[in-house]
């Protein structure tokens, strides 16, 4: 990576230029590069690019491993040949039996990582995620009602989406006072989560045992029996929200500022927080409606990504990649640990999230002492 320098007062060159900070340079760009494309400038954190590259390689390796392991076993070389279109005896196993589920795991994990990043940045709280502030519980209540009332299977996901969005509306109604203040937002979300969880338990206790079991499996979160259709809905939502997510990647830089400072530099903090939170809950509601209540991915991925990048806020792209990696590995472990019995992916992500919460508590105690 080279350093581009211009004489003072000279016009910026047309096209693309890249300025890399070095010793004695602008301290504000330490560890960053300034990418210029005409009148547009973009600051790139070099460590974030490196972490994203490593996570991408690990995700690809996890995908190949997930496509390989199972009955029958497919050698990684045969997986790569099948994916390249060369034609192998294992094309049916790779493309029809395993690839749809792996793609869904990666897509859903990325969506959970994005949703968790947006919500945690708005809440300024590493414990804020869709499964903490009530979005997951709202979708779970709606899905439980659908599954225990004899509703057609194709209507379960739309009903769960509506439930998640209604939970978001209630969350905003309770937390929007005083400009969607971070503490009030989190407390309102916890209250919504407890209320919907209690209602879900009531519905399950009064339902037929078989229907209650189906609802319980959905609430745990599983990718079994799902594939291209669910992945398409999640990917379509992310594609529609792509302009918003591109703006969010830039807008997240200001979430650490207090309202007075943000207004002093010409920003609208309340509108920005509402926009970021709205995008986060919409993504969370859609992905939960498609794969169920897979907990802790949205909680863990943003904060682990932030620590890897050593940033002051969760990085959106790295959190998405890490979420995809976590869910692909969790689904693979769920398929193979007790084979032929399959564990729901939500069980494995909960096994990851529990120790993570303990780590946060111990870390917070050390800081306070």
Phi, psi and omega in degrees: 000128186258167179251127180256127181232145179230150173298148180301133177086351180283148182290151178293140179291150178291150178092209189257135174222155184227123179248125181248131179289150176214178182302133181086355180274197181293119183295335181292339181256019180301125181075011182232162174237145179256113181262122181246131175229093186065232181279355184262132177239141181223125177272125182246127175277117187296323179295324179295321178296318180295315180297318179298321179295316179295316179296324178296317179296315179297323178295317178297319177296319179295323178296313179297318179296318180294326177286338183274315189281139180145188177242109006278158174285137178240123181298143179306325178296320178291326176298314180295321177295320179295318180293331179281353179086012182288338180088117179221165175294350184257013183302319181296317181295315185290308189279322187265327186263324189247321185299317180302319181290322179293317178297319177297317180299316181294317181294314180295318179298318177297319179295318177299318179298319179294313181299316179297320179298313181296315183290317179294325179292320178292316182285343184054042185215121181293347180267356181278127177202169182303328180277357177256324186264009168104352181294313179298319182292324176296316176296322180295320178297314180296318179294322179296317176299318180295317184287333183262359181250008179080015179292149180301145185300326183291346182265355183294311181297313176300322179295318178296322178298315178299319179297318178296319180290323176295322175298322178295319178299316178296320179299314180293324180296322181278328187256358186279349178293151181060035173074030180058052180301145188301312183295318180294322179299314181292315181297320177297320179295319178297320179296316178298317181298314180296319182296314181290326178295320178296317178296323178297317179298321178297315180298317182292324180292332181264001184267167172299140184304320180295314179295323177297323178294319177300318179295323180296319178297319179297318183294330177290322180097114181217150177258359182297135178076009181240164183186241190300318184298311180295319178297323180295320178296316180293313180297323178297320177297315179296323180293317178297323182273006185304315176299322178294319180292324176296319176294321182297322179301328177274320184292334181298338181298335185262359186291339179280348181282144172286164188299318182296317178295317180299317178294327180295333178261015173088017180262163176246088191296321183293310179299323180292317179295319179296319179296315179294315180295321179298317177296320181296315182289329177294314177297317181297318180295319181294312184291324177294322178297330184271324186242359181090186187274075176278101187279161167078341178296313179293338179278315188278314189304312183298318184286324175294318177298320179298320180290324178295320181278340184061049182251166179278348178217159179296130177280130190296310184293314180296323177295321178296315180295319181291322176299317178298317180297316181298316184286326176298315180292322179295318179293321177297314179297322179296327180283327192251337186299315182241031182306140009277357176289135181253129175269139175299146181300328180298330178294317182288321178293327175295324177295331175282317186291326180301304177300328179295318178297321177298319177300315179298319180296315180295321179294318178296323179293319178297321179295317182292331180277000000 
